[in-house]
Amino acid sequence: MSTKRDYLTVASLSSEELAKVLDLADELKADRRQRDDLAGMSIGIIFEKPSTRTRVSFEVGITRLGGHAAILNAGELQLGRGETIEDTARVLSRYLDAVVVRTFAQSRLEALADAGTIPVVNALSDFSHPCQALADLQTVREYKGSLAGLKLAYLGDGNNVAHSLLEAGAMAGMHVAVGCPDGYRPDAAVIDLAARLAGATGGSATVTNDATEAARDADVVYTDVWTSMGQEAERATRLGDLAPYQVNAQLMQAAAPDAIALHCLPAHRGEEITADVIDGQQSVVFPQAENRLHAQKALLLFLLT
């Protein structure tokens, strides 16, 4: 592509582009043969947080598209010894064709994208998890056939995953209902953005303190860990505050009879979700994890070809 595109939030794409990436992800899942679309390209993957799904899915996906994945631990870069993010971006732009970053502050991704000349992909920040949202929508389409008009209930901490789901669901014409206690609400700016996006697609974005109301008649029930990386000191408080929002058999009864259960993993069984739900017939958690591979391959092709 002649113009550099970054993927820092789901709303970095238009609704039409989002649908295009999801269609391509389905094609790639159906045809898993080795490709050479990224032959001769090197894509850096920088980790400032631990990773299982992100590291493996991106590395394998880049390889299956014929590219080279350069895995970079931030602690082993000069970035970890005081080099500015801007200088790092200028240097990496001369070596790589794109860079995938898992970090803490969203502002680091924005600074990297502003200073560099190659596409920057957000593989998770404290604010947003847009690659996860691509896999989530792909999974819902796979099991429900479509997205527009479906209700997606997210229960628990209004965190980075909730932010990306609000954006993605609104862009796809879904009705996203977040159930969380006061003090754990998604960022107000994200809620406002999702409401505006939904206005153009026929969807909606709501936040409630009532877990059962959020889940009522939902086609999709979603949750995430209550204590994210860097919040370990708050664990005891969070467990108490969020306990009423656990996804369990009783909560699932409020959802539609054919509702599916999602979790971005890793799961803390017995906390945000019970074992009988994550291992039950309504769970599509592990196909959802697999779809990180296909959705991210599609995203890379969209950004680089």
Backbone hydrogen bonds in HBPLUS format (Angstrom, degrees):
<---DONOR---> <-ACCEPTOR-->    atom                        ^
c    i                          cat <-CA-CA->   ^        H-A-AA   ^      H-
h    n   atom  resd res      DA  || num        DHA   H-A  angle D-A-AA Bond
n    s   type  num  typ     dist DA aas  dist angle  dist       angle   num
A0007-TYR N   A0120-VAL O   2.84 MM 113  6.22 168.3  1.86 160.2 163.1     1
A0122-ASN N   A0007-TYR O   2.83 MM 115  6.09 161.6  1.86 163.6 157.3     2
A0012-SER N   A0009-THR O   2.95 MM   3  5.36 160.3  1.99 113.5 117.2     3
A0013-LEU N   A0010-VAL O   3.05 MM   3  6.06 173.1  2.06 127.7 129.9     4
A0018-LEU N   A0014-SER O   2.86 MM   4  6.11 157.2  1.91 153.5 160.0     5
A0019-ALA N   A0015-SER O   3.11 MM   4  6.35 159.1  2.15 143.6 148.2     6
A0020-LYS N   A0016-GLU O   3.02 MM   4  6.27 149.4  2.12 141.4 150.3     7
A0021-VAL N   A0017-GLU O   2.92 MM   4  6.21 157.6  1.97 154.3 158.8     8
A0022-LEU N   A0018-LEU O   3.03 MM   4  6.29 160.2  2.07 150.7 156.2     9
A0023-ASP N   A0019-ALA O   2.91 MM   4  6.12 155.4  1.97 147.2 153.9    10
A0024-LEU N   A0020-LYS O   3.03 MM   4  6.26 157.7  2.09 145.9 151.9    11
A0025-ALA N   A0021-VAL O   2.86 MM   4  6.12 150.0  1.95 145.8 154.8    12
A0026-ASP N   A0022-LEU O   3.04 MM   4  6.34 152.6  2.12 146.5 152.6    13
A0027-GLU N   A0023-ASP O   3.10 MM   4  6.44 154.1  2.17 144.7 151.8    14
A0028-LEU N   A0024-LEU O   2.90 MM   4  6.18 157.3  1.95 152.8 158.7    15
A0029-LYS N   A0025-ALA O   2.96 MM   4  6.18 147.2  2.07 143.9 152.7    16
A0030-ALA N   A0026-ASP O   3.02 MM   4  6.23 150.3  2.11 144.8 152.6    17
A0031-ASP N   A0027-GLU O   3.02 MM   4  6.22 141.8  2.17 144.0 154.0    18
A0035-ARG N   A0064-ARG O   2.90 MM  29  6.06 170.3  1.91 162.5 165.3    19
A0039-ALA N   A0036-ASP O   3.05 MM   3  5.00 164.6  2.07 112.1 112.5    20
A0038-LEU N   A0065-LEU O   2.78 MM  27  5.49 166.2  1.80 161.9 160.1    21
A0041-MET N   A0038-LEU O   2.91 MM   3  5.37 157.1  1.97 140.7 140.9    22
A0068-HIS N   A0041-MET O   2.91 MM  27  6.25 156.1  1.96 153.9 161.7    23
A0097-ASP N   A0042-SER O   2.80 MM  55  5.65 172.0  1.81 170.5 168.4    24
A0043-ILE N   A0068-HIS O   2.83 MM  25  6.20 163.3  1.85 169.5 175.3    25
A0070-ALA N   A0043-ILE O   2.93 MM  27  5.97 164.3  1.95 137.1 142.4    26
A0044-GLY N   A0098-ALA O   3.01 MM  54  6.39 150.6  2.10 157.5 151.1    27
A0100-VAL N   A0044-GLY O   2.69 MM  56  6.04 163.9  1.71 154.9 159.2    28
A0045-ILE N   A0070-ALA O   2.87 MM  25  6.03 155.7  1.93 153.3 149.3    29
A0072-LEU N   A0045-ILE O   2.75 MM  27  5.72 173.8  1.75 158.0 155.9    30
A0046-ILE N   A0100-VAL O   2.77 MM  54  6.20 155.8  1.82 165.3 171.0    31
A0102-ARG N   A0046-ILE O   2.93 MM  56  6.26 161.1  1.96 166.2 172.5    32
A0047-PHE N   A0072-LEU O   3.04 MM  25  6.50 152.8  2.12 159.2 166.2    33
A0074-ALA N   A0047-PHE O   3.07 MM  27  5.69 167.6  2.09 143.7 145.2    34
A0048-GLU N   A0102-ARG O   2.81 MM  54  5.86 151.5  1.89 159.0 168.8    35
A0056-VAL N   A0052-THR O   3.08 MM   4  6.18 171.7  2.09 158.3 159.5    36
A0057-SER N   A0053-ARG O   2.87 MM   4  5.68 159.0  1.92 145.1 152.2    37
A0058-PHE N   A0054-THR O   3.08 MM   4  5.93 162.5  2.11 143.0 148.3    38
A0059-GLU N   A0055-ARG O   2.99 MM   4  6.01 164.9  2.02 149.9 154.8    39
A0060-VAL N   A0056-VAL O   2.93 MM   4  5.91 168.4  1.94 150.8 154.8    40
A0061-GLY N   A0057-SER O   2.89 MM   4  5.76 153.4  1.96 136.2 145.0    41
A0062-ILE N   A0058-PHE O   2.91 MM   4  5.99 165.9  1.93 152.8 155.4    42
A0063-THR N   A0059-GLU O   3.16 MM   4  6.29 160.1  2.20 143.3 149.0    43
A0064-ARG N   A0060-VAL O   2.89 MM   4  6.13 157.0  1.95 152.6 158.8    44
A0065-LEU N   A0061-GLY O   3.10 MM   4  6.31 125.7  2.41 138.0 151.5    45
A0065-LEU N   A0062-ILE O   3.18 MM   3  5.16 139.7  2.35  95.4 107.0    46
A0067-GLY N   A0062-ILE O   2.91 MM   5  5.21 150.0  2.00 160.1 150.7    47
A0066-GLY N   A0063-THR O   2.99 MM   3  5.12 159.4  2.03 107.8 112.3    48
A0076-GLU N   A0073-ASN O   2.79 MM   3  5.40 156.7  1.84 121.1 129.0    49
A0077-LEU N   A0074-ALA O   3.15 MM   3  5.18 159.9  2.19 103.6 109.9    50
A0080-GLY N   A0077-LEU O   3.00 MM   3  5.58 149.9  2.09 111.7 118.7    51
A0081-ARG N   A0078-GLN O   2.81 MM   3  4.93 158.5  1.85 107.4 114.4    52
A0083-GLU N   A0078-GLN O   3.10 MM   5  5.57 165.4  2.13 142.4 137.9    53
A0088-THR N   A0084-THR O   3.03 MM   4  6.27 161.0  2.07 148.4 154.1    54
A0089-ALA N   A0085-ILE O   2.93 MM   4  6.10 153.3  2.00 142.1 149.2    55
A0090-ARG N   A0086-GLU O   3.03 MM   4  6.32 155.7  2.09 148.0 153.9    56
A0091-VAL N   A0087-ASP O   3.08 MM   4  6.31 154.5  2.15 149.2 155.4    57
A0092-LEU N   A0088-THR O   2.89 MM   4  6.07 176.3  1.89 159.4 160.6    58
A0093-SER N   A0089-ALA O   2.99 MM   4  5.98 146.3  2.11 142.1 150.7    59
A0094-ARG N   A0091-VAL O   2.91 MM   3  5.45 151.5  1.99 113.5 122.3    60
A0095-TYR N   A0092-LEU O   3.04 MM   3  5.14 152.0  2.13 103.4 112.1    61
A0096-LEU N   A0092-LEU O   2.85 MM   4  5.75 169.1  1.86 166.7 167.8    62
A0099-VAL N   A0119-PRO O   2.98 MM  20  6.44 157.0  2.04 161.8 169.4    63
A0121-VAL N   A0099-VAL O   2.92 MM  22  6.31 158.6  1.97 153.9 159.0    64
A0101-VAL N   A0121-VAL O   2.96 MM  20  6.24 168.3  1.97 176.7 174.1    65
A0123-ALA N   A0101-VAL O   2.80 MM  22  5.34 162.3  1.83 141.9 142.8    66
A0103-THR N   A0124-LEU O   2.88 MM  21  6.27 153.4  1.95 168.7 168.3    67
A0126-ASP N   A0104-PHE O   2.62 MM  22  5.10 170.2  1.63 154.4 152.3    68
A0108-ARG N   A0105-ALA O   3.13 MM   3  5.59 147.0  2.25 108.4 116.4    69
A0109-LEU N   A0106-GLN O   3.08 MM   3  5.36 121.4  2.44 103.3 116.9    70
A0110-GLU N   A0106-GLN O   3.09 MM   4  6.46 158.5  2.14 151.4 157.9    71
A0111-ALA N   A0107-SER O   2.91 MM   4  6.06 154.8  1.98 143.3 149.7    72
A0112-LEU N   A0108-ARG O   2.98 MM   4  6.12 155.5  2.04 143.3 150.1    73
A0113-ALA N   A0109-LEU O   2.88 MM   4  6.10 159.4  1.93 150.2 155.6    74
A0114-ASP N   A0110-GLU O   2.90 MM   4  6.04 155.4  1.96 145.3 152.2    75
A0115-ALA N   A0111-ALA O   3.06 MM   4  6.14 155.9  2.12 146.4 151.7    76
A0116-GLY N   A0112-LEU O   3.01 MM   4  5.91 145.2  2.13 143.9 152.7    77
A0125-SER N   A0128-SER O   2.91 MM   3  5.33 152.0  1.99 161.6 167.8    78
A0133-ALA N   A0129-HIS O   3.35 MM   4  6.73 151.4  2.44 144.9 152.9    79
A0134-LEU N   A0130-PRO O   3.26 MM   4  6.56 145.5  2.38 141.1 148.5    80
A0135-ALA N   A0131-CYS O   3.35 MM   4  6.73 161.3  2.39 148.4 151.4    81
A0136-ASP N   A0132-GLN O   2.89 MM   4  6.17 149.6  1.98 148.6 158.6    82
A0137-LEU N   A0133-ALA O   2.96 MM   4  6.20 164.7  1.98 153.1 154.7    83
A0138-GLN N   A0134-LEU O   3.00 MM   4  6.21 158.9  2.04 148.8 155.3    84
A0139-THR N   A0135-ALA O   2.95 MM   4  6.10 153.8  2.02 143.8 150.5    85
A0140-VAL N   A0136-ASP O   2.98 MM   4  6.30 159.4  2.02 151.6 156.9    86
A0141-ARG N   A0137-LEU O   2.97 MM   4  6.15 168.1  1.98 153.2 156.2    87
A0142-GLU N   A0138-GLN O   2.95 MM   4  6.11 150.9  2.04 141.6 150.4    88
A0143-TYR N   A0139-THR O   3.08 MM   4  6.36 149.6  2.18 149.4 155.8    89
A0144-LYS N   A0140-VAL O   2.72 MM   4  5.64 141.7  1.87 152.5 163.6    90
A0145-GLY N   A0141-ARG O   2.74 MM   4  4.73 140.8  1.90 128.1 132.5    91
A0150-LEU N   A0147-LEU O   3.05 MM   3  5.73 165.8  2.07 141.8 145.0    92
A0149-GLY N   A0173-GLY O   2.86 MM  24  6.02 170.7  1.87 137.6 136.7    93
A0175-HIS N   A0150-LEU O   2.81 MM  25  6.10 167.4  1.82 159.7 162.8    94
A0219-ASP N   A0151-LYS O   2.88 MM  68  5.31 144.5  2.00 133.4 144.2    95
A0220-VAL N   A0151-LYS O   3.12 MM  69  6.45 142.0  2.27 156.1 161.1    96
A0152-LEU N   A0175-HIS O   2.87 MM  23  6.08 155.9  1.93 140.8 148.2    97
A0177-ALA N   A0152-LEU O   2.89 MM  25  6.24 162.3  1.92 155.6 161.0    98
A0153-ALA N   A0220-VAL O   2.78 MM  67  6.07 172.5  1.79 163.7 162.0    99
A0222-TYR N   A0153-ALA O   2.77 MM  69  6.03 158.0  1.82 165.5 171.9   100
A0154-TYR N   A0177-ALA O   2.85 MM  23  6.21 160.8  1.89 151.5 157.5   101
A0179-GLY N   A0154-TYR O   2.75 MM  25  6.13 164.9  1.78 163.8 168.8   102
A0155-LEU N   A0222-TYR O   2.92 MM  67  6.31 162.0  1.96 166.9 169.0   103
A0156-GLY N   A0179-GLY O   2.93 MM  23  6.32 159.0  1.97 171.5 174.3   104
A0159-ASN N   A0157-ASP O   2.78 MM   2  5.41 134.5  1.98 109.3  94.7   105
A0158-GLY N   A0184-TYR O   2.77 MM  26  5.37 141.8  1.92 148.2 159.9   106
A0163-HIS N   A0159-ASN O   2.92 MM   4  6.24 155.4  1.98 152.4 159.8   107
A0164-SER N   A0160-ASN O   3.11 MM   4  6.38 164.6  2.13 149.2 151.7   108
A0165-LEU N   A0161-VAL O   2.94 MM   4  6.15 154.8  2.00 149.5 157.1   109
A0166-LEU N   A0162-ALA O   2.91 MM   4  6.07 156.8  1.96 151.0 156.6   110
A0167-GLU N   A0163-HIS O   3.17 MM   4  6.49 163.9  2.20 150.7 154.1   111
A0168-ALA N   A0164-SER O   2.86 MM   4  5.99 173.1  1.86 152.4 154.7   112
A0169-GLY N   A0165-LEU O   2.78 MM   4  5.62 164.1  1.80 146.3 151.9   113
A0170-ALA N   A0166-LEU O   3.09 MM   4  5.98 159.6  2.13 139.3 145.6   114
A0171-MET N   A0167-GLU O   2.96 MM   4  6.14 159.8  2.00 151.8 157.6   115
A0172-ALA N   A0168-ALA O   3.05 MM   4  6.23 134.4  2.27 141.7 153.7   116
A0172-ALA N   A0169-GLY O   3.16 MM   3  5.10 131.1  2.41  93.6 106.8   117
A0174-MET N   A0169-GLY O   2.81 MM   5  4.93 163.6  1.84 155.6 149.9   118
A0173-GLY N   A0170-ALA O   3.17 MM   3  5.22 165.3  2.19 106.0 109.7   119
A0204-SER N   A0174-MET O   3.03 MM  30  6.53 153.6  2.10 137.5 137.9   120
A0176-VAL N   A0204-SER O   2.92 MM  28  6.10 160.3  1.96 151.4 145.0   121
A0206-THR N   A0176-VAL O   2.92 MM  30  6.37 160.8  1.96 161.8 167.8   122
A0178-VAL N   A0206-THR O   2.89 MM  28  6.23 167.5  1.91 149.2 151.8   123
A0208-THR N   A0178-VAL O   2.84 MM  30  6.23 160.5  1.87 168.0 173.2   124
A0180-CYS N   A0208-THR O   2.97 MM  28  6.41 156.1  2.03 159.6 165.8   125
A0184-TYR N   A0181-PRO O   3.06 MM   3  5.64 151.1  2.15 137.9 139.9   126
A0190-VAL N   A0187-ASP O   3.00 MM   3  5.33 125.3  2.31 105.1 119.0   127
A0191-ILE N   A0187-ASP O   3.09 MM   4  6.49 158.2  2.13 155.2 161.7   128
A0192-ASP N   A0188-ALA O   2.97 MM   4  6.22 160.9  2.01 149.9 154.9   129
A0193-LEU N   A0189-ALA O   2.93 MM   4  6.10 156.5  1.98 141.2 148.0   130
A0194-ALA N   A0190-VAL O   2.83 MM   4  6.02 165.6  1.85 154.2 157.9   131
A0195-ALA N   A0191-ILE O   2.98 MM   4  6.19 153.4  2.05 145.2 152.5   132
A0196-ARG N   A0192-ASP O   3.01 MM   4  6.31 152.4  2.09 146.8 154.0   133
A0197-LEU N   A0193-LEU O   2.86 MM   4  6.13 163.6  1.89 156.9 161.6   134
A0198-ALA N   A0194-ALA O   2.82 MM   4  5.94 157.9  1.87 147.5 153.9   135
A0199-GLY N   A0195-ALA O   3.06 MM   4  6.20 135.3  2.27 134.2 145.3   136
A0199-GLY N   A0196-ARG O   3.15 MM   3  5.09 127.2  2.44  92.2 106.1   137
A0200-ALA N   A0197-LEU O   3.12 MM   3  5.58 148.5  2.22 107.6 116.1   138
A0201-THR N   A0198-ALA O   3.08 MM   3  5.07 148.1  2.19 100.4 110.0   139
A0202-GLY N   A0198-ALA O   2.91 MM   4  5.70 132.1  2.15 157.9 161.8   140
A0203-GLY N   A0198-ALA O   3.16 MM   5  4.44 129.2  2.43 126.7 130.0   141
A0214-ALA N   A0210-ASP O   3.01 MM   4  6.28 157.5  2.06 151.9 158.2   142
A0215-ALA N   A0211-ALA O   3.06 MM   4  6.29 153.5  2.13 146.6 153.5   143
A0216-ARG N   A0212-THR O   2.93 MM   4  5.93 120.9  2.29 138.9 154.1   144
A0216-ARG N   A0213-GLU O   3.28 MM   3  5.06 142.2  2.43  92.7 103.3   145
A0218-ALA N   A0215-ALA O   3.02 MM   3  5.31 162.8  2.05 135.3 131.2   146
A0217-ASP N   A0254-ALA O   2.82 MM  37  6.23 157.0  1.87 145.8 141.0   147
A0256-ALA N   A0218-ALA O   2.94 MM  38  5.40 162.0  1.97 132.3 138.0   148
A0260-ILE N   A0219-ASP O   3.06 MM  41  6.48 154.2  2.13 142.1 143.2   149
A0221-VAL N   A0260-ILE O   2.88 MM  39  6.25 162.2  1.91 163.6 168.8   150
A0262-LEU N   A0221-VAL O   2.80 MM  41  6.13 160.2  1.84 157.2 161.7   151
A0223-THR N   A0262-LEU O   3.24 MM  39  6.66 145.6  2.37 140.3 148.1   152
A0231-GLN N   A0228-SER O   2.96 MM   3  5.55 154.3  2.03 144.8 144.4   153
A0234-GLU N   A0231-GLN O   2.87 MM   3  5.53 153.9  1.94 122.0 130.2   154
A0235-ARG N   A0232-GLU O   3.16 MM   3  5.22 165.8  2.18 111.1 113.5   155
A0238-ARG N   A0234-GLU O   2.94 MM   4  6.05 166.2  1.96 164.8 169.5   156
A0239-LEU N   A0235-ARG O   2.93 MM   4  6.13 159.7  1.97 157.9 162.8   157
A0240-GLY N   A0236-ALA O   3.30 MM   4  6.53 156.3  2.36 144.0 149.1   158
A0241-ASP N   A0237-THR O   2.97 MM   4  6.19 167.3  1.99 155.5 159.2   159
A0242-LEU N   A0238-ARG O   2.93 MM   4  5.86 160.0  1.97 153.4 157.5   160
A0245-TYR N   A0242-LEU O   2.86 MM   3  5.46 161.3  1.89 125.0 131.3   161
A0246-GLN N   A0243-ALA O   3.28 MM   3  5.63 156.7  2.34 122.4 119.9   162
A0247-VAL N   A0272-GLU O   2.89 MM  25  6.09 176.7  1.89 142.2 141.7   163
A0274-THR N   A0247-VAL O   3.15 MM  27  6.58 150.9  2.24 164.7 162.0   164
A0252-MET N   A0248-ASN O   2.98 MM   4  6.24 163.3  2.01 158.1 163.2   165
A0253-GLN N   A0249-ALA O   3.20 MM   4  6.42 132.8  2.44 138.9 149.7   166
A0253-GLN N   A0250-GLN O   3.18 MM   3  5.29 136.5  2.38  97.4 109.1   167
A0254-ALA N   A0251-LEU O   2.92 MM   3  5.49 150.9  2.00 114.8 123.3   168
A0255-ALA N   A0252-MET O   3.11 MM   3  5.23 139.4  2.28 100.0 111.1   169
A0259-ALA N   A0256-ALA O   2.98 MM   3  5.10 156.5  2.04 121.4 119.2   170
A0261-ALA N   A0282-GLN O   2.88 MM  21  5.76 156.9  1.93 133.4 135.3   171
A0284-VAL N   A0261-ALA O   3.15 MM  23  6.14 168.7  2.17 163.0 159.4   172
A0271-GLU N   A0268-HIS O   2.93 MM   3  5.63 152.7  2.00 143.5 146.1   173
A0270-GLY N   A0273-ILE O   2.80 MM   3  5.72 155.2  1.86 146.2 151.0   174
A0277-VAL N   A0274-THR O   3.12 MM   3  5.52 139.3  2.29 105.9 116.6   175
A0278-ILE N   A0274-THR O   3.12 MM   4  6.48 171.6  2.13 161.9 162.1   176
A0279-ASP N   A0275-ALA O   2.93 MM   4  5.79 148.4  2.03 145.6 153.1   177
A0280-GLY N   A0277-VAL O   3.06 MM   3  4.81 153.6  2.14  98.1 106.3   178
A0283-SER N   A0280-GLY O   3.22 MM   3  5.54 155.3  2.28 107.4 114.8   179
A0288-GLN N   A0284-VAL O   2.99 MM   4  6.09 149.7  2.09 144.7 154.2   180
A0289-ALA N   A0285-VAL O   2.99 MM   4  6.31 144.6  2.12 138.1 147.0   181
A0290-GLU N   A0286-PHE O   3.03 MM   4  6.28 155.6  2.09 144.1 150.4   182
A0291-ASN N   A0287-PRO O   3.01 MM   4  6.25 146.0  2.13 143.8 152.7   183
A0292-ARG N   A0289-ALA O   3.18 MM   3  5.60 157.3  2.23 108.2 114.9   184
A0293-LEU N   A0290-GLU O   3.01 MM   3  5.86 140.2  2.17 122.5 129.0   185
A0295-ALA N   A0291-ASN O   2.90 MM   4  5.90 171.2  1.91 155.4 158.5   186
A0296-GLN N   A0292-ARG O   3.03 MM   4  5.92 157.7  2.08 142.5 148.8   187
A0297-LYS N   A0293-LEU O   3.08 MM   4  6.22 151.4  2.16 143.0 150.8   188
A0298-ALA N   A0294-HIS O   3.06 MM   4  6.31 158.4  2.11 145.1 150.8   189
A0299-LEU N   A0295-ALA O   2.93 MM   4  6.22 151.7  2.01 142.9 151.1   190
A0300-LEU N   A0296-GLN O   2.95 MM   4  6.15 163.1  1.98 149.7 153.1   191
A0301-LEU N   A0297-LYS O   3.03 MM   4  6.30 159.3  2.07 149.9 155.4   192
A0302-PHE N   A0298-ALA O   2.94 MM   4  6.17 153.2  2.02 146.7 154.4   193
A0303-LEU N   A0299-LEU O   2.93 MM   4  6.20 154.4  1.99 151.6 158.3   194
A0304-LEU N   A0300-LEU O   2.89 MM   4  5.88 147.1  1.99 148.9 157.3   195
A0305-THR N   A0301-LEU O   3.04 MM   4  5.34 143.6  2.17 139.7 141.6   196
